[in-house]
Amino acid sequence: MRPYRATAITVGILFIACSAASVLSALPVGAILADPDYLSTLAGSAGSVVLTALIEFIWAATAAGIAIALYPILERFHPGWAFGAVAARLVEGTFILAGTLSLLVLLSVSQQSVAAGAPIPSSFQQIGDTLLVTRDWLHGFIVLLAFCLGALMYNYVFFASRLIPRWLTVWGLAGATLMAISTIYAGFTESFGFSTITTVLNIPIGIQELVLAVWLIVRGFNPLPADSRATKARSDE
């Protein structure tokens, strides 16, 4: 029987939920925030903002949950990298919620702007632009870098331990590296969002995580002799 079967299923479900939430979070207010007159539009879209906040909470919770659930397994092979993966994805979740807070504050600013009948440009517009830029940097740069770091760490331990097939872990390592490159590119160009180049470079890790999720749910982790688990990872360092 394959080891850690319940954990594998749980992690697979978390991967799917995290991926879905990260994509769905852009839908309720994405078009609104792209509108030049977003303050006026956002003021009447409190429901969409709250829905976005709830989706992003799920995104943050599942991101942290993946590494936390994997930690007891990965720690048996490489404690340092296992802890690093947890830390990276906790950072990811923290900054997801920081971006969510920026959106909620932006909603309040937009409502105050409409209530005051403030012309544009105004102090409300300046505050709103600052909050919007902060959210872009958090979700479009810091969060993605933290994700890439965590993905590289747990895929490395998967590779060294052979807990999942190596073709799948190599795919994950390559995909996380490509996403890191696209994120750094977005940081230098300040072109956050779904541009052509970032979308192309991010697709491999997105598909890999879905394949990994299905693999864990259907097949689980590969069995290894109990006395070889720790030594196997060390020999591959």
C-alpha positions as CSV (number, residue, x, y, z in Angstrom):
1,M,0.0,0.0,0.0
2,R,1.3,3.5,-0.9
3,P,2.3,5.6,2.2
4,Y,0.5,8.7,3.4
5,R,-2.6,8.1,1.3
6,A,-4.8,10.5,3.1
7,T,-2.2,13.2,3.0
8,A,-1.7,12.8,-0.7
9,I,-5.5,13.1,-1.4
10,T,-5.7,16.2,0.9
11,V,-2.7,17.9,-0.8
12,G,-4.1,17.1,-4.2
13,I,-7.4,18.7,-3.3
14,L,-5.6,21.8,-1.9
15,F,-3.6,22.2,-5.1
16,I,-6.8,22.2,-7.2
17,A,-8.5,24.6,-4.8
18,C,-5.5,27.0,-4.6
19,S,-5.1,27.1,-8.4
20,A,-8.8,27.7,-8.9
21,A,-9.0,30.4,-6.3
22,S,-5.9,32.2,-7.7
23,V,-7.6,32.4,-11.2
24,L,-11.1,33.1,-10.0
25,S,-10.0,36.0,-7.7
26,A,-9.4,38.1,-10.8
27,L,-12.9,37.8,-12.2
28,P,-15.2,39.8,-9.9
29,V,-13.3,43.1,-9.9
30,G,-10.7,42.7,-12.6
31,A,-12.5,44.7,-15.3
32,I,-13.5,47.3,-12.7
33,L,-9.9,48.0,-11.5
34,A,-8.8,48.4,-15.2
35,D,-11.4,51.2,-15.7
36,P,-9.8,54.7,-15.6
37,D,-12.8,55.8,-13.5
38,Y,-12.5,52.8,-11.2
39,L,-13.3,54.8,-8.0
40,S,-16.8,55.6,-9.2
41,T,-17.4,52.1,-10.5
42,L,-15.9,50.3,-7.5
43,A,-18.1,52.3,-5.0
44,G,-21.2,50.5,-6.2
45,S,-19.6,47.1,-6.4
46,A,-19.2,46.2,-2.7
47,G,-20.6,42.7,-3.3
48,S,-17.9,42.0,-5.9
49,V,-15.2,43.2,-3.7
50,V,-16.3,41.1,-0.7
51,L,-16.6,38.1,-3.0
52,T,-13.0,38.7,-4.2
53,A,-11.8,39.0,-0.6
54,L,-13.4,35.6,0.2
55,I,-11.9,33.9,-2.8
56,E,-8.5,35.4,-2.0
57,F,-8.8,34.2,1.6
58,I,-9.3,30.6,0.2
59,W,-6.3,31.2,-2.1
60,A,-4.1,32.2,0.9
61,A,-5.3,29.4,3.2
62,T,-4.9,26.7,0.6
63,A,-1.4,28.0,-0.4
64,A,-0.2,27.7,3.2
65,G,-2.1,24.5,3.7
66,I,-0.2,22.7,0.9
67,A,3.2,23.2,2.5
68,I,1.9,22.6,6.0
69,A,0.3,19.3,4.9
70,L,3.5,18.2,3.1
71,Y,5.9,19.2,5.9
72,P,5.7,15.9,8.0
73,I,6.5,13.9,4.8
74,L,9.2,16.2,3.3
75,E,10.8,16.7,6.7
76,R,11.8,13.0,6.8
77,F,13.9,13.5,3.7
78,H,15.2,17.1,4.0
79,P,14.1,19.1,7.1
80,G,15.7,22.4,5.9
81,W,14.0,22.4,2.5
82,A,10.7,21.2,4.0
83,F,10.8,24.1,6.5
84,G,11.7,26.5,3.7
85,A,8.8,25.4,1.6
86,V,6.4,26.1,4.5
87,A,7.9,29.5,5.2
88,A,7.8,30.5,1.5
89,R,4.1,29.6,1.1
90,L,3.2,31.2,4.4
91,V,4.8,34.4,3.1
92,E,2.8,33.9,-0.1
93,G,-0.4,33.6,1.9
94,T,0.4,36.6,4.1
95,F,1.0,38.9,1.1
96,I,-2.1,37.6,-0.7
97,L,-4.1,38.8,2.3
98,A,-2.2,42.1,2.4
99,G,-3.3,42.7,-1.2
100,T,-6.8,41.8,-0.2
101,L,-6.7,44.4,2.6
102,S,-5.6,47.0,0.0
103,L,-8.7,46.1,-2.1
104,L,-11.0,46.4,0.9
105,V,-9.5,49.8,1.9
106,L,-9.8,50.9,-1.7
107,L,-13.5,50.1,-1.6
108,S,-13.9,52.4,1.4
109,V,-11.9,55.2,-0.3
110,S,-14.1,54.9,-3.4
111,Q,-17.3,55.2,-1.4
112,Q,-15.9,58.2,0.4
113,S,-14.9,59.8,-2.9
114,V,-18.4,59.3,-4.3
115,A,-20.1,60.6,-1.1
116,A,-17.9,63.7,-1.1
117,G,-18.5,64.3,-4.8
118,A,-14.7,64.7,-5.2
119,P,-13.4,65.8,-8.6
120,I,-10.7,64.0,-10.4
121,P,-7.8,64.4,-9.7
122,S,-8.3,64.5,-6.0
123,S,-6.8,63.3,-2.8
124,F,-9.1,60.3,-3.0
125,Q,-7.8,59.5,-6.5
126,Q,-4.2,59.7,-5.2
127,I,-4.9,57.4,-2.3
128,G,-6.8,55.0,-4.6
129,D,-3.9,54.9,-7.1
130,T,-1.5,54.1,-4.3
131,L,-3.6,51.3,-2.9
132,L,-4.1,49.9,-6.4
133,V,-0.3,50.0,-7.2
134,T,0.4,48.4,-3.8
135,R,-2.0,45.5,-4.6
136,D,-0.4,45.1,-8.1
137,W,3.1,44.8,-6.6
138,L,1.9,42.4,-3.8
139,H,-0.1,40.0,-6.0
140,G,1.9,40.4,-9.2
141,F,5.4,40.2,-7.8
142,I,6.0,39.3,-4.1
143,V,3.3,36.7,-3.9
144,L,4.5,35.0,-7.2
145,L,8.1,35.0,-6.1
146,A,7.2,33.4,-2.8
147,F,5.1,30.8,-4.7
148,C,8.0,30.0,-7.0
149,L,10.5,29.6,-4.1
150,G,8.1,27.2,-2.3
151,A,7.4,25.2,-5.5
152,L,11.2,24.9,-6.2
153,M,11.8,23.6,-2.7
154,Y,9.1,20.9,-2.4
155,N,9.7,19.8,-6.0
156,Y,13.4,19.4,-5.2
157,V,12.6,17.2,-2.2
158,F,10.1,15.2,-4.4
159,F,12.9,14.8,-6.9
160,A,15.5,13.7,-4.4
161,S,13.2,11.3,-2.5
162,R,11.4,9.9,-5.6
163,L,8.1,10.3,-3.7
164,I,6.5,11.1,-7.1
165,P,7.8,10.3,-10.6
166,R,10.9,12.3,-11.5
167,W,9.5,13.4,-14.9
168,L,6.8,15.2,-12.9
169,T,9.2,16.9,-10.5
170,V,11.5,18.0,-13.3
171,W,8.5,19.5,-15.0
172,G,7.7,21.3,-11.7
173,L,11.2,22.6,-11.3
174,A,11.3,23.9,-14.8
175,G,7.9,25.4,-14.6
176,A,8.7,27.2,-11.3
177,T,11.9,28.6,-12.8
178,L,10.0,29.9,-15.9
179,M,7.4,31.5,-13.7
180,A,10.2,33.1,-11.6
181,I,11.7,34.5,-14.8
182,S,8.3,35.9,-15.9
183,T,7.7,37.4,-12.5
184,I,11.1,39.2,-12.4
185,Y,10.4,40.4,-16.0
186,A,7.0,41.8,-14.8
187,G,8.8,43.5,-11.9
188,F,11.3,45.3,-14.2
189,T,8.6,46.3,-16.7
190,E,5.8,46.9,-14.2
191,S,3.5,45.0,-16.5
192,F,1.5,43.0,-14.0
193,G,-1.5,40.9,-15.1
194,F,-2.1,38.5,-18.0
195,S,0.4,39.8,-20.6
196,T,1.3,37.4,-23.4
197,I,4.9,36.7,-22.2
198,T,3.9,36.1,-18.6
199,T,1.0,33.9,-19.5
200,V,3.1,31.7,-21.8
201,L,5.8,31.4,-19.1
202,N,3.3,30.7,-16.4
203,I,1.4,28.0,-18.2
204,P,3.8,25.1,-17.6
205,I,3.7,25.3,-13.8
206,G,-0.1,25.8,-13.8
207,I,-0.6,22.6,-15.8
208,Q,2.1,20.8,-13.8
209,E,0.3,21.5,-10.5
210,L,-3.0,20.3,-11.8
211,V,-1.3,17.1,-13.1
212,L,0.4,16.7,-9.8
213,A,-2.9,17.2,-7.9
214,V,-4.6,14.5,-10.0
215,W,-1.6,12.2,-9.6
216,L,-1.6,12.6,-5.8
217,I,-5.4,12.0,-5.6
218,V,-5.4,8.9,-7.9
219,R,-2.0,7.4,-7.2
220,G,-0.5,9.0,-4.1
221,F,3.1,9.0,-3.1
222,N,5.5,6.2,-4.3
223,P,6.4,3.6,-1.6
224,L,10.0,3.6,-0.4
225,P,11.7,1.2,2.0
226,A,11.5,2.7,5.5
227,D,15.3,2.4,6.1
228,S,16.2,4.1,2.8
229,R,14.0,7.2,2.9
230,A,16.4,9.5,4.7
231,T,19.6,8.2,3.1
232,K,18.1,8.4,-0.4
233,A,17.6,12.2,-0.2
234,R,21.0,12.8,1.3
235,S,22.7,10.7,-1.4
236,D,21.2,13.0,-4.1
237,E,22.2,16.3,-2.5
